[in-house]
Amino acid sequence: MKNIICLALTLLVLVACEKPNKIGFVDNGTLINDYQEKKDLEERFKTKEDAFKKKTDSVSQAFQLEVQETQLKAQKSSRKKAQELMTGLQQKQQLLQQQMQFEQQQLSQSFQTEVDSLIIKVKDFVKDYGKTNQYDFVLGTSDAAATVLYGKDQTDLTQTILEALNAEYKK
């Protein structure tokens, strides 16, 4: 009987000493959007987008001049020749539109690929941070998908991880 009581007390002490899970959470939106590498990426692509817009405007202006010149030629030409000139212009316009659309898609795809790569990098960083700091769980939340409805401020790792990410990026 004495042994059973001692065994029960020992088990009770062991259970009482069990360490609770260490849990933290991050705001995914803040973490990604305030990450300096993403800001730099957006700035790089803004510059590329501005250059593309200037190119598009330039091509458009050149084409408009060509349209005006062709219209003048068409007025002085026979009906058949005028029709040929206008058909050629329509084909050229379609070709230019397709080319600009293709370049715009390439730019968008390139940006999305880099953002996706950046998100994977951030997820890996958070995972490593959790392992290094002995977290059992690091949860993610955002305004769009609020998986963490409440968390104590000391369990919010967003700023801590963001600072560590930005420090890593500066290296």
C-alpha positions in Angstrom: 0.0 0.0 0.0 2.8 2.3 0.9 4.5 1.6 -2.4 1.3 2.4 -4.3 1.0 5.7 -2.6 4.7 6.5 -3.3 4.2 5.5 -6.9 1.1 7.6 -7.2 2.9 10.6 -5.7 5.8 10.2 -8.0 3.5 10.1 -11.1 1.6 13.1 -9.8 4.9 15.0 -9.4 6.1 14.0 -12.9 2.8 15.0 -14.5 2.8 18.3 -12.6 6.3 19.0 -13.8 5.4 18.4 -17.5 6.4 21.5 -19.4 3.5 23.2 -21.3 3.8 23.7 -25.0 5.6 26.8 -26.0 3.5 28.5 -28.6 3.9 31.8 -30.5 2.3 33.4 -33.5 3.1 35.8 -36.3 1.0 38.1 -38.4 1.8 36.8 -41.9 0.7 40.0 -43.7 2.8 42.3 -41.5 5.8 39.9 -41.7 5.8 39.7 -45.5 4.8 43.3 -46.2 7.2 44.9 -43.8 10.1 42.7 -44.8 12.7 44.9 -46.3 13.6 42.4 -49.1 9.9 42.5 -50.3 10.0 46.3 -50.2 13.1 46.3 -52.3 11.6 43.7 -54.7 8.5 45.9 -55.1 10.7 48.9 -55.8 12.7 47.0 -58.4 9.6 45.9 -60.2 8.0 49.4 -59.9 11.1 50.6 -61.8 10.7 47.9 -64.4 7.0 48.6 -64.7 7.6 52.3 -65.2 10.2 51.5 -67.9 7.6 49.2 -69.6 4.9 52.0 -69.4 7.3 54.5 -71.0 8.1 52.0 -73.8 4.4 51.3 -74.3 3.7 55.0 -74.5 6.6 55.5 -77.0 5.4 52.7 -79.2 1.9 53.9 -79.1 2.9 57.5 -80.1 5.0 56.2 -82.9 2.1 54.0 -84.1 -0.3 57.0 -84.0 2.0 58.9 -86.2 2.2 56.0 -88.6 -1.6 55.9 -88.6 -1.9 59.5 -89.5 0.7 59.2 -92.3 -1.1 56.1 -93.6 -4.5 57.9 -93.5 -3.0 60.7 -95.6 -1.6 58.3 -98.1 -4.9 56.4 -98.2 -6.9 59.6 -99.0 -4.6 60.1 -102.0 -4.7 56.5 -103.2 -7.2 54.3 -104.9 -9.9 52.6 -102.9 -8.1 49.2 -103.2 -4.7 50.6 -102.2 -6.3 52.5 -99.3 -7.9 49.3 -98.1 -4.6 47.5 -98.3 -2.9 50.2 -96.3 -5.6 50.1 -93.6 -5.5 46.3 -93.4 -1.7 46.5 -92.9 -2.2 49.0 -90.1 -4.7 46.8 -88.4 -2.4 43.8 -88.5 0.5 45.9 -87.2 -1.7 47.1 -84.4 -2.7 43.6 -83.4 0.9 42.5 -83.4 2.0 45.4 -81.2 -0.9 44.7 -78.8 0.1 41.1 -78.6 3.7 41.9 -78.0 2.9 44.5 -75.3 0.5 42.0 -73.6 3.1 39.3 -73.7 5.7 41.6 -72.1 3.3 42.6 -69.4 2.5 39.0 -68.6 6.2 38.2 -68.5 6.8 41.1 -66.0 3.8 40.0 -63.9 4.9 36.3 -63.9 8.5 37.3 -63.0 7.3 39.4 -60.0 4.9 36.6 -58.8 7.7 34.0 -59.0 10.0 36.2 -56.9 7.3 36.9 -54.4 6.5 33.2 -54.1 10.2 32.5 -53.5 10.3 35.2 -50.9 7.3 33.7 -49.1 9.0 30.3 -49.0 12.1 32.0 -47.6 10.2 33.7 -44.8 8.3 30.4 -44.0 11.7 28.6 -43.7 13.1 31.4 -41.6 10.1 31.2 -39.2 10.4 27.4 -39.0 14.1 27.7 -38.2 13.4 30.4 -35.6 10.8 28.2 -34.0 13.2 25.2 -33.8 16.2 27.3 -32.6 14.1 29.0 -29.9 12.4 25.7 -28.9 8.8 26.6 -29.8 6.4 23.7 -30.1 4.2 25.7 -32.4 4.5 29.0 -34.3 1.1 29.8 -35.7 0.4 32.2 -38.6 -2.5 34.7 -38.9 -3.6 37.5 -41.1 -6.6 39.8 -41.6 -7.8 37.6 -44.5 -7.5 34.3 -42.6 -7.6 35.0 -38.8 -6.5 31.6 -37.5 -5.3 33.2 -34.2 -8.2 35.3 -32.8 -6.4 36.1 -29.6 -2.8 35.8 -28.3 -1.0 37.4 -25.5 1.4 40.1 -26.6 4.4 38.1 -25.4 3.5 35.3 -27.7 3.3 37.6 -30.8 6.6 37.0 -32.5 5.9 39.2 -35.5 8.2 42.1 -34.7 10.9 39.8 -33.2 11.0 37.7 -36.3 10.7 40.7 -38.7 13.7 42.3 -37.0 15.7 39.1 -37.3 14.7 38.7 -41.0 15.7 42.2 -41.8 19.0 41.8 -40.0 19.6 38.6 -42.0 18.7 40.4 -45.2 21.2 43.2 -44.5 24.1 40.8 -44.3 
